[in-house]
Amino acid sequence: MSELKYEAPKSVDAAVALLAAGDDSARIFAGGTDLLVQMREEMIAPTLLVDIKNITETRSVTIGADDIRIGAAVTGAELGEHAELKALWPGVVEAVELIGSAQVQGRATVGGNLCNASPAADSVPALTAANARVSIAGPDGVRDVPVEEFSSGPGQTVLAAGEFVVSLVLPRPAAGSGDAYLRFIPRTEMDIAVVGAGAALSLNDDGTCAAVRLALGAVAPTARLVAAASEIMVGNKLDDAMLAALAAAASDTCSPIDDKRGTVEFRTKVAGVLARRATTIAWQRAEKN
């Protein structure tokens, strides 16, 4: 059994240096709610844990004039208590607050949920709909990647050797904007999404849709944008015909699997239903903003 080392750097550069000097088994330690389970079950055997919670950039929420930065090690509980962020991006916070139990929320981080690269991750469709970017630090500097491009497959990401996620960057929403996230689970709480849907949109002064992004989770190897949403919605007002077309487009975007939690047919149908409902909630919120 290899010796396990623990480091807690206080800067991004120091964390990168540790990761770059380590081997491929080195792991970032933020909340640890999945990492420690994987270690206990002997799914992974890291030789180095790099704790990023002492790095200011990973532990803060910064709301600027143009964008919002959420540190990768900010917990779900902390986001749920951030009134200003909840007012700006309620759907994103709703999604993060669905991760685990109240106890898990005190440790689990938004960055960890993203980096696990689960097709059913709740935060990813909401962040994708919000047009969020992932700020990644590594030996070659800092780079930004759209959230929808971060996961390359189940359990796989675009992170290269020596890189880690520092923060997630969301645009500051314009007036007349709203977002929402919904999921279907077999139980009432603490379950994994069978289907998830995130919607974010903005309205013109005349009440028509100015822009929209709709994303689905748990219906493909990675979260998927519903590309047809803009064509269906932009320039139009909310009505049953639009929502029916949107639901059909969402279902057409799916390529799910059959498993004990849901069949292909069921997931495809539910994706359309949740897309319609999430979009309606986002629209109603936009009308109030």
C-alpha positions as semicolon CSV with decimal commas, in nm:
position;residue;x (nm);y (nm);z (nm)
1;M;0,000;0,000;0,000
2;S;0,141;0,339;-0,102
3;E;0,195;0,612;0,157
4;L;-0,075;0,879;0,144
5;K;0,043;1,239;0,168
6;Y;-0,178;1,537;0,254
7;E;-0,104;1,896;0,153
8;A;-0,307;2,212;0,213
9;P;-0,161;2,489;-0,008
10;K;-0,271;2,849;0,038
11;S;-0,246;2,963;-0,324
12;V;-0,351;2,845;-0,667
13;D;0,010;2,834;-0,785
14;A;0,115;2,619;-0,490
15;A;-0,167;2,375;-0,558
16;V;-0,070;2,350;-0,925
17;A;0,292;2,288;-0,830
18;L;0,193;2,003;-0,599
19;L;-0,031;1,843;-0,859
20;A;0,229;1,881;-1,133
21;A;0,496;1,721;-0,914
22;G;0,273;1,432;-0,810
23;D;0,172;1,126;-1,007
24;D;-0,154;1,054;-1,185
25;S;-0,314;0,930;-0,863
26;A;-0,309;1,272;-0,692
27;R;-0,656;1,398;-0,605
28;I;-0,810;1,731;-0,511
29;F;-0,974;1,730;-0,170
30;A;-1,257;1,982;-0,134
31;G;-1,572;1,848;0,033
32;G;-1,461;1,487;0,020
33;T;-1,814;1,345;0,021
34;D;-1,742;1,132;-0,286
35;L;-1,363;1,114;-0,265
36;L;-1,357;0,951;0,079
37;V;-1,623;0,699;-0,021
38;Q;-1,423;0,606;-0,330
39;M;-1,109;0,563;-0,118
40;R;-1,290;0,353;0,142
41;E;-1,436;0,128;-0,128
42;E;-1,086;0,099;-0,282
43;M;-1,208;0,239;-0,611
44;I;-0,909;0,475;-0,605
45;A;-0,582;0,476;-0,410
46;P;-0,431;0,826;-0,429
47;T;-0,080;0,889;-0,305
48;L;-0,146;1,263;-0,259
49;L;-0,446;1,465;-0,145
50;V;-0,432;1,837;-0,221
51;D;-0,678;2,020;0,003
52;I;-0,787;2,342;-0,172
53;K;-1,001;2,485;0,108
54;N;-0,725;2,722;0,226
55;I;-0,715;2,896;-0,113
56;T;-0,916;3,219;-0,111
57;E;-1,032;3,190;-0,474
58;T;-1,186;2,847;-0,413
59;R;-1,377;2,948;-0,101
60;S;-1,544;3,273;-0,202
61;V;-1,845;3,394;-0,399
62;T;-1,768;3,719;-0,582
63;I;-2,047;3,909;-0,754
64;G;-1,911;4,162;-1,001
65;A;-2,060;4,401;-1,252
66;D;-2,032;4,151;-1,539
67;D;-1,994;3,807;-1,388
68;I;-2,023;3,598;-1,074
69;R;-1,745;3,370;-0,949
70;I;-1,828;3,074;-0,728
71;G;-1,524;2,907;-0,574
72;A;-1,495;2,536;-0,644
73;A;-1,477;2,457;-0,271
74;V;-1,788;2,657;-0,175
75;T;-2,040;2,418;-0,022
76;G;-2,401;2,368;-0,119
77;A;-2,513;2,492;0,222
78;E;-2,318;2,813;0,175
79;L;-2,474;2,877;-0,165
80;G;-2,817;2,812;-0,019
81;E;-2,757;3,086;0,237
82;H;-2,625;3,339;-0,017
83;A;-2,928;3,566;-0,065
84;E;-2,781;3,776;-0,348
85;L;-2,678;3,475;-0,556
86;K;-3,016;3,311;-0,500
87;A;-3,186;3,625;-0,627
88;L;-2,969;3,635;-0,942
89;W;-2,956;3,263;-1,028
90;P;-3,225;3,082;-0,826
91;G;-3,225;2,779;-1,054
92;V;-2,852;2,720;-1,011
93;V;-2,884;2,736;-0,632
94;E;-3,191;2,509;-0,642
95;A;-2,990;2,249;-0,831
96;V;-2,696;2,261;-0,591
97;E;-2,928;2,238;-0,290
98;L;-3,062;1,905;-0,420
99;I;-2,724;1,735;-0,382
100;G;-2,739;1,493;-0,089
101;S;-2,878;1,542;0,260
102;A;-2,854;1,845;0,488
103;Q;-2,543;1,692;0,641
104;V;-2,384;1,632;0,300
105;Q;-2,472;1,988;0,197
106;G;-2,241;2,116;0,469
107;R;-1,945;1,950;0,300
108;A;-2,029;1,879;-0,065
109;T;-1,905;2,141;-0,310
110;V;-2,028;2,265;-0,645
111;G;-1,684;2,201;-0,793
112;G;-1,686;1,843;-0,670
113;N;-2,029;1,777;-0,819
114;L;-1,899;1,903;-1,153
115;C;-1,569;1,712;-1,139
116;N;-1,734;1,380;-1,059
117;A;-1,867;1,403;-1,416
118;S;-2,180;1,204;-1,340
119;P;-2,438;1,216;-1,621
120;A;-2,699;1,268;-1,347
121;A;-2,521;1,553;-1,162
122;D;-2,784;1,807;-1,061
123;S;-2,567;2,117;-1,085
124;V;-2,452;2,059;-1,443
125;P;-2,777;2,114;-1,641
126;A;-2,851;2,426;-1,435
127;L;-2,499;2,563;-1,485
128;T;-2,512;2,476;-1,854
129;A;-2,842;2,659;-1,896
130;A;-2,688;2,956;-1,716
131;N;-2,402;2,961;-1,972
132;A;-2,146;2,910;-1,695
133;R;-1,776;2,858;-1,754
134;V;-1,522;2,654;-1,560
135;S;-1,204;2,838;-1,458
136;I;-0,918;2,588;-1,462
137;A;-0,564;2,648;-1,333
138;G;-0,268;2,440;-1,442
139;P;0,102;2,445;-1,530
140;D;0,028;2,643;-1,847
141;G;-0,181;2,908;-1,671
142;V;-0,555;2,962;-1,640
143;R;-0,812;2,864;-1,901
144;D;-1,190;2,880;-1,918
145;V;-1,409;2,600;-2,054
146;P;-1,787;2,609;-2,101
147;V;-1,956;2,382;-1,849
148;E;-2,116;2,176;-2,127
149;E;-1,767;2,093;-2,261
150;F;-1,607;2,007;-1,926
151;S;-1,721;1,646;-1,901
152;S;-1,609;1,422;-2,186
153;G;-1,800;1,116;-2,064
154;P;-1,917;0,945;-1,745
155;G;-1,646;1,002;-1,484
156;Q;-1,424;1,180;-1,737
157;T;-1,331;1,547;-1,771
158;V;-1,106;1,765;-1,984
159;L;-0,868;1,831;-1,694
160;A;-0,507;1,773;-1,795
161;A;-0,218;1,672;-1,570
162;G;-0,157;1,931;-1,299
163;E;-0,488;2,111;-1,354
164;F;-0,776;2,170;-1,113
165;V;-1,097;2,369;-1,105
166;V;-1,064;2,699;-0,922
167;S;-1,411;2,846;-0,974
168;L;-1,725;2,855;-1,182
169;V;-1,807;3,176;-1,362
170;L;-2,163;3,279;-1,441
171;P;-2,267;3,588;-1,638
172;R;-2,459;3,847;-1,441
173;P;-2,815;3,813;-1,570
174;A;-2,975;4,110;-1,743
175;A;-3,307;4,257;-1,638
176;G;-3,595;4,037;-1,747
177;S;-3,407;3,712;-1,692
178;G;-3,501;3,396;-1,505
179;D;-3,384;3,039;-1,458
180;A;-3,507;2,716;-1,300
181;Y;-3,404;2,356;-1,242
182;L;-3,625;2,052;-1,193
183;R;-3,553;1,683;-1,164
184;F;-3,745;1,358;-1,138
185;I;-3,647;1,106;-0,870
186;P;-3,827;0,793;-0,750
187;R;-3,815;0,906;-0,386
188;T;-3,903;1,240;-0,230
189;E;-3,544;1,336;-0,152
190;M;-3,181;1,223;-0,138
191;D;-3,188;1,035;-0,467
192;I;-3,012;1,055;-0,802
193;A;-3,187;1,229;-1,089
194;V;-3,357;1,002;-1,340
195;V;-3,393;1,313;-1,553
196;G;-3,294;1,673;-1,481
197;A;-3,380;1,990;-1,673
198;G;-3,234;2,339;-1,640
199;A;-3,373;2,642;-1,822
200;A;-3,249;3,000;-1,839
201;L;-3,401;3,275;-2,051
202;S;-3,447;3,650;-2,091
203;L;-3,740;3,851;-2,224
204;N;-3,770;4,150;-2,453
205;D;-3,966;4,459;-2,351
206;D;-4,262;4,336;-2,557
207;G;-4,281;4,011;-2,358
208;T;-4,126;3,787;-2,621
209;C;-3,829;3,560;-2,560
210;A;-3,495;3,730;-2,625
211;A;-3,265;3,435;-2,550
212;V;-3,291;3,087;-2,402
213;R;-3,074;2,793;-2,301
214;L;-3,225;2,459;-2,206
215;A;-3,013;2,169;-2,081
216;L;-3,091;1,812;-1,979
217;G;-2,915;1,573;-1,743
218;A;-2,924;1,194;-1,697
219;V;-3,043;1,138;-2,056
220;A;-2,703;1,096;-2,224
221;P;-2,339;1,033;-2,126
222;T;-2,305;1,406;-2,055
223;A;-2,550;1,692;-2,001
224;R;-2,701;1,809;-2,329
225;L;-2,816;2,142;-2,459
226;V;-3,146;2,140;-2,645
227;A;-3,021;2,317;-2,957
228;A;-3,368;2,371;-3,102
229;A;-3,487;2,570;-2,800
230;S;-3,374;2,904;-2,943
231;E;-3,542;2,846;-3,278
232;I;-3,866;2,750;-3,105
233;M;-3,874;3,027;-2,845
234;V;-3,681;3,339;-2,948
235;G;-3,914;3,612;-3,071
236;N;-4,223;3,435;-2,943
237;K;-4,445;3,456;-2,636
238;L;-4,513;3,171;-2,399
239;D;-4,807;2,956;-2,504
240;D;-4,909;2,592;-2,519
241;A;-4,793;2,547;-2,878
242;M;-4,444;2,673;-2,794
243;L;-4,420;2,452;-2,487
244;A;-4,539;2,147;-2,681
245;A;-4,274;2,206;-2,946
246;L;-4,011;2,258;-2,676
247;A;-4,107;1,935;-2,501
248;A;-4,081;1,743;-2,828
249;A;-3,739;1,894;-2,899
250;A;-3,619;1,802;-2,550
251;S;-3,731;1,442;-2,596
252;D;-3,561;1,429;-2,937
253;T;-3,233;1,541;-2,774
254;C;-3,223;1,238;-2,544
255;S;-3,017;0,923;-2,588
256;P;-3,061;0,758;-2,248
257;I;-3,001;0,406;-2,124
258;D;-3,230;0,147;-1,968
259;D;-3,149;0,077;-1,605
260;K;-3,331;-0,005;-1,282
261;R;-3,413;0,362;-1,227
262;G;-3,581;0,427;-1,561
263;T;-3,633;0,299;-1,912
264;V;-3,535;0,476;-2,232
265;E;-3,901;0,544;-2,308
266;F;-3,971;0,680;-1,961
267;R;-3,667;0,908;-1,950
268;T;-3,740;1,042;-2,297
269;K;-4,098;1,127;-2,203
270;V;-4,006;1,281;-1,866
271;A;-3,737;1,496;-2,027
272;G;-4,004;1,670;-2,234
273;V;-4,230;1,717;-1,934
274;L;-3,955;1,864;-1,715
275;A;-3,827;2,087;-1,996
276;R;-4,174;2,234;-2,032
277;R;-4,217;2,287;-1,657
278;A;-3,871;2,430;-1,594
279;T;-3,907;2,672;-1,885
280;T;-4,243;2,790;-1,756
281;I;-4,098;2,860;-1,410
282;A;-3,798;3,041;-1,562
283;W;-4,036;3,252;-1,776
284;Q;-4,248;3,345;-1,476
285;R;-3,936;3,451;-1,285
286;A;-3,816;3,656;-1,582
287;E;-4,146;3,844;-1,591
288;K;-4,086;3,952;-1,231
289;N;-3,732;4,069;-1,298
